[in-house]
Amino acid sequence: MCLLTLAWKVHPRWRLLMAGNRDEFHARPTAPLAMWPAAEGALRAGRDLRSGGTWAGITGTGRMAVVTNVRDPLAAQTGPSRGALVAQYLRDAAPAGRYADWLASEAAAYAPFNLLLADTASCEFLGNHPAHRQTLTPGIHGLSNGPLDAPWPKTLRLNAAMQAWLDSGSESLELLWQALADTTRADDAQLPDTGIGLERERWLSSAFIRSADYGTRASTIIALDAQGRGFIRERRFDPAGTCVGESALQVDGP
């Protein structure tokens, strides 16, 4: 993932609501959202066919994990697959807080990442650039390729869309899908400075990114209730930004 909004324990039905975009090179081989084989943990997730991990997924027991990278052109981009962090947690049975505490001691081996881990009891954040560990409080949280809740324009817009959806009381997800498809670029004065230059900051400042080589490959919405029931839904896009496929999987709880 490169952008997401997360509503934690603020909806009357859904304990967790996540809406986010995965931005990636279009040439990187990817499998769509599907149920993974039982031998691999029966995850509900897409799959990075180069490294074997995933960017976001859930389990039949109400666990969720999602990872973003951290934008820093000076940081080393070596180490184990960051997508494996999501799959490893979803295969595990340890509480999210305990798992995050354990992983904190291993996090420096990975390229810069932000990781959100949730179960039916808590939602935990772990980042390694800089090192940061936090248990999320109820509310709406935003995350892109910088610190948790950093006020990047596209993150604030997506958070506002999540709040508007919550306020509407609607069961339709169309408002969230529309927000994920937003191509509005931020004013220069609002752009973060992540060391990649003004032109690239402008290009990456919209929620939905479109280009021939790199852009938004998938949009994902996840909803889980207090018992672990819910769903994960995915829309996939080609380099022109055209939706080329959709998938949806239900979770009936443990």
C-alpha positions in Angstrom: 0.0 0.0 0.0 1.0 3.6 -0.5 -2.1 5.3 1.0 -4.8 4.3 3.4 -7.3 5.6 5.9 -8.3 3.4 8.9 -11.4 3.9 11.1 -10.8 2.0 14.3 -13.7 1.4 16.7 -15.8 4.3 15.6 -18.5 2.7 13.5 -21.6 1.1 15.1 -21.1 -2.1 13.1 -17.6 -2.3 11.9 -14.7 -2.5 14.4 -12.3 -1.8 11.6 -12.7 -0.1 8.2 -9.7 0.4 5.9 -9.7 1.9 2.4 -6.4 2.2 0.6 -4.5 2.2 -2.7 -1.5 0.1 -3.8 0.8 2.0 -6.1 3.4 -0.1 -7.9 5.2 -0.6 -11.2 2.8 -2.1 -13.7 5.4 -4.6 -14.8 5.6 -6.2 -11.4 3.8 -9.5 -11.5 0.8 -9.6 -9.2 -2.0 -12.1 -8.4 -5.4 -10.6 -7.7 -7.3 -10.9 -4.3 -8.0 -14.5 -3.6 -8.1 -17.1 -0.9 -4.6 -18.5 -0.4 -4.2 -22.3 0.1 -4.7 -23.6 3.6 -1.1 -24.7 3.7 -0.2 -21.0 3.3 -2.5 -19.8 6.0 -5.8 -19.4 4.1 -5.2 -15.7 3.9 -7.6 -13.4 1.9 -5.2 -11.2 0.0 -3.5 -10.3 -3.3 -0.1 -11.6 -3.9 3.2 -10.1 -5.1 4.5 -12.8 -7.4 8.0 -11.5 -7.3 8.6 -11.7 -3.6 5.6 -13.8 -2.5 4.2 -11.5 0.1 1.2 -9.1 0.0 0.4 -5.5 0.8 -2.9 -6.0 2.7 -4.9 -9.0 3.8 -7.3 -10.5 6.3 -7.9 -14.0 7.9 -11.0 -15.9 8.8 -10.4 -15.0 12.5 -10.7 -11.3 12.0 -7.0 -10.4 11.8 -5.8 -7.7 9.4 -2.4 -6.4 8.3 -1.3 -3.7 5.8 2.1 -2.4 4.9 3.4 0.8 3.2 6.9 1.7 2.3 8.5 4.9 3.6 9.7 7.4 1.0 13.4 8.2 1.5 15.7 8.2 -1.5 18.7 8.0 0.8 17.6 4.9 2.7 18.8 1.5 1.9 16.2 -0.6 0.0 17.7 -4.0 0.9 16.5 -6.7 3.2 13.7 -9.2 3.4 10.4 -8.6 1.7 8.3 -6.1 3.4 5.2 -7.9 2.0 6.2 -11.0 3.9 5.6 -9.0 7.1 1.9 -9.0 6.3 1.7 -12.7 5.4 3.7 -13.7 8.4 1.5 -11.9 10.9 -1.7 -13.2 9.3 -0.4 -16.8 9.6 0.4 -16.3 13.2 -1.9 -16.7 16.2 -0.2 -14.3 18.6 -2.1 -11.2 19.7 -1.4 -8.1 17.6 0.3 -6.3 20.4 2.6 -9.2 21.3 3.5 -9.8 17.7 4.4 -6.1 17.1 6.5 -6.1 20.2 8.4 -9.1 19.0 8.8 -7.8 15.5 10.2 -4.5 16.7 13.4 -6.2 17.6 13.7 -7.5 14.0 12.5 -4.4 12.1 15.8 -2.8 11.4 16.7 -5.6 9.0 14.0 -4.5 6.5 13.9 -1.6 4.1 11.8 1.4 5.5 8.2 0.4 6.3 5.0 1.2 8.1 3.0 -1.7 9.3 -0.5 -1.9 10.8 -1.6 -5.1 12.6 -5.1 -5.7 13.9 -7.0 -8.4 15.7 -10.4 -8.3 17.4 -8.8 -6.6 20.5 -6.3 -4.0 19.2 -4.7 -2.3 16.3 -1.0 -1.8 16.4 1.4 0.3 14.4 5.1 -0.5 13.9 7.5 1.6 11.8 11.2 1.3 11.4 12.1 4.6 9.7 12.2 6.1 12.2 11.6 3.3 14.8 8.2 3.8 16.2 5.7 1.6 18.0 2.1 2.6 18.9 -1.2 1.2 19.9 -3.9 3.0 18.0 -6.6 4.8 19.8 -10.2 4.8 18.5 -10.6 7.2 15.6 -9.6 7.8 12.0 -6.0 7.3 11.2 -4.2 8.0 7.9 -1.0 6.6 6.5 1.0 7.0 3.3 4.8 6.8 2.7 5.6 8.9 5.7 4.9 8.8 9.5 1.6 7.6 10.9 -1.0 10.4 10.8 1.4 12.8 8.9 -0.8 15.6 7.4 0.0 14.9 3.8 -2.8 16.4 1.6 -3.9 13.2 0.0 -4.0 11.5 3.4 -6.1 14.3 4.9 -8.5 14.2 1.9 -8.9 10.4 2.3 -9.5 10.7 6.0 -12.1 13.4 5.3 -13.8 11.0 2.9 -13.9 8.3 5.5 -15.4 10.7 8.1 -18.0 11.8 5.5 -18.9 8.1 4.9 -19.2 7.5 8.6 -21.4 10.5 9.0 -23.6 9.5 6.1 -24.7 6.3 7.8 -24.8 4.7 4.3 -23.9 1.0 3.6 -22.9 1.8 0.1 -19.1 2.0 -0.3 -19.3 4.3 -3.4 -18.1 7.4 -1.5 -14.9 5.5 -0.5 -14.3 4.1 -3.9 -14.6 7.6 -5.3 -12.1 9.0 -2.8 -9.6 6.3 -3.7 -10.0 7.3 -7.4 -9.4 11.0 -6.7 -6.7 12.4 -9.1 -6.5 15.8 -7.4 -3.0 17.0 -6.9 -2.0 19.2 -4.0 -0.9 22.8 -4.1 2.9 23.2 -4.0 2.7 24.9 -0.6 1.1 21.8 0.9 3.5 19.2 -0.5 5.8 17.3 1.8 9.5 17.3 1.1 10.6 13.7 1.0 13.8 14.3 -1.0 12.5 13.3 -4.4 12.1 16.8 -6.0 9.2 19.0 -6.6 7.9 17.4 -9.9 7.7 13.9 -8.3 6.2 15.3 -5.1 3.4 16.8 -7.3 2.9 13.6 -9.3 2.6 11.5 -6.2 0.4 13.9 -4.3 -2.9 12.5 -5.6 -4.7 9.5 -4.1 -4.9 7.8 -7.5 -1.8 7.9 -9.7 -1.8 7.2 -13.4 1.1 6.7 -15.7 2.4 4.1 -18.2 5.1 2.7 -15.9 4.0 3.3 -12.3 0.7 4.0 -10.7 -2.3 2.8 -8.7 -2.6 -0.9 -9.4 -5.4 -1.7 -6.9 -7.8 -0.1 -4.5 -8.9 -2.2 -1.4 -11.6 -1.8 1.2 -11.7 -4.0 4.3 -14.5 -4.1 7.0 -14.4 -6.3 10.1 -16.8 -6.4 13.0 -16.1 -7.2 16.7 -16.5 -11.0 16.0 -14.2 -11.0 13.1 -16.9 -11.1 10.4 -16.7 -8.9 7.4 -15.2 -8.6 3.9 -12.3 -7.5 1.7 -12.9 -6.0 -1.7 -10.5 -5.1 -4.5 -10.6 -3.1 -7.7 -7.7 -3.5 -10.1 -6.4 -1.0 -12.7 -4.3 -0.9 -15.9 -1.8 1.8 -16.8 -4.5 4.0 -18.2 -6.4 3.9 -14.9 -9.2 1.7 -16.3 -10.7 -0.8 -13.9 -9.9 -4.2 -15.3 -11.2 -6.5 -12.5 -12.9 -6.7 -9.1 -12.8 -9.3 -6.4 -14.7 -9.7 -3.1 -14.3 -12.2 -0.3 -16.5 -12.6 2.8 -15.3 -13.6 6.3 -17.8 -15.4 8.5 -15.8 -15.2 11.7 -13.9 -17.8 13.7 
